[in-house]
Amino acid sequence: DAGVTQSPTHLIKTRGQQVTLRCSPKSGHDTVSWYQQALGQGPQFIFQYYEEEERQRGNFPDRFSGHQFPNYSSELNVNALLLGDSALYLCASSFWTGGYTFGSGTRLTVV
Amino acid sequence: GIQVEQSPPDLILQEGANSTLRCNFSDSVNNLQWFHQNPWGQLINLFYIPSGTKQNGRLSATTVATERYSLLYISSSQTTDSGVYFCAVALPNTGNQFYFGTGTSLTVIP
């Protein structure tokens, strides 16, 4: 039974570009949450998707957007990249009622 | 938002030693979890423990919800225990939106 799968594992982008990160949830999970983890910090909640809708959102600008597909997989899009967007982006899947499982993350570097 | 503080920030142990990690939080929570992040970034769920005490092998955890703290105990530490330990909490009616502490970085030396 596959856990949470994220792609790509590493990514280098130029300031001002746009990026799309992908997440496939653990089998049976219907909720996907995205977190940003800057170096030396704990993860920070970006947003959560359930039934293809954004249900919760953390304190992140509108440059951060997402989508959930009918198969529960999800994408995180970041527009107009800034150097400060460099971080490890973690996806967690769960049931709506709980049971978090994290993926290994996508390490984004903005140059 | 809720504040989550972890202590100590860094810990170096000799293999075989015991340790206690602490997590204080500033509001009532309905979910508290301890995670271990390995050097490759993977967050592994250790305990779901909004209250009470649980044990899993050499690890155990206690949460005193009324006093807003949780403790993670590591006994007979091994080099594979190295990494960063995070406490994460969720507030009621927030759909499990987790607030993480800044972590305790543990290094176990042979």
Chai-1 contact restraints between the chains, C-beta under 6 A:
chainA,res_idxA,chainB,res_idxB,connection_type,confidence,min_distance_angstrom,max_distance_angstrom,comment,restraint_id
A,G42,B,F86,contact,1.0,0.0,6.0,A-B,restraint_1
A,G42,B,F100,contact,1.0,0.0,6.0,A-B,restraint_2
A,G42,B,G101,contact,1.0,0.0,6.0,A-B,restraint_3
A,G42,B,T102,contact,1.0,0.0,6.0,A-B,restraint_4
A,G42,B,G103,contact,1.0,0.0,6.0,A-B,restraint_5
A,P43,B,F100,contact,1.0,0.0,6.0,A-B,restraint_6
A,F45,B,Q97,contact,1.0,0.0,6.0,A-B,restraint_7
A,Q48,B,G95,contact,1.0,0.0,6.0,A-B,restraint_8
A,R55,B,G95,contact,1.0,0.0,6.0,A-B,restraint_9
A,Q56,B,G95,contact,1.0,0.0,6.0,A-B,restraint_10
A,Q56,B,Q97,contact,1.0,0.0,6.0,A-B,restraint_11
A,L88,B,G41,contact,1.0,0.0,6.0,A-B,restraint_12
A,G98,B,N96,contact,1.0,0.0,6.0,A-B,restraint_13
A,F102,B,L43,contact,1.0,0.0,6.0,A-B,restraint_14
A,S104,B,G41,contact,1.0,0.0,6.0,A-B,restraint_15
A,S104,B,Q42,contact,1.0,0.0,6.0,A-B,restraint_16
A,G105,B,G41,contact,1.0,0.0,6.0,A-B,restraint_17
